[in-house]
Amino acid sequence: MTIPTSSRRRQKAPPPGDTGQEALYLKFLSEKQVPVVVKLRDGETLTGWIEYFDDRMIRLTREGKPNLFIYKHQIRTITEQTSRHGSRSRHARKAADDTDAVPDGELK
């Protein structure tokens, strides 16, 4: 007995390997000279701004220190630096703001 074609599962195509979002985000960071924190796979953390990038590496420009060319396969994360003390996500800032409240609904 054969299975009717209407009840067969359709195979999904695999997701695209490159959506172009990485290049768009790096272009934004580069054009706006957004300060970033780059965390490498070995745990080292570097700060600066991305001056140049291509499909294999980024150039991290740093003030008062040598500029670095970093291979993308060595990078664990790139995050925007929002203050001198490091980056904090919007969610972390909101959670911190919520803890500033005093009991009885009064603010500090």
Secondary structure, DSSP 8 states (H G I E B T S, - for coil): ----GGGS--------S--SHHHHHHHHHHHHT--EEEEETTS-EEEEEEEEE-SSEEEEE-TTS--EEEEGGGEEEEEE--BTTB---HHHHHHHHHTTB-GGG-B-
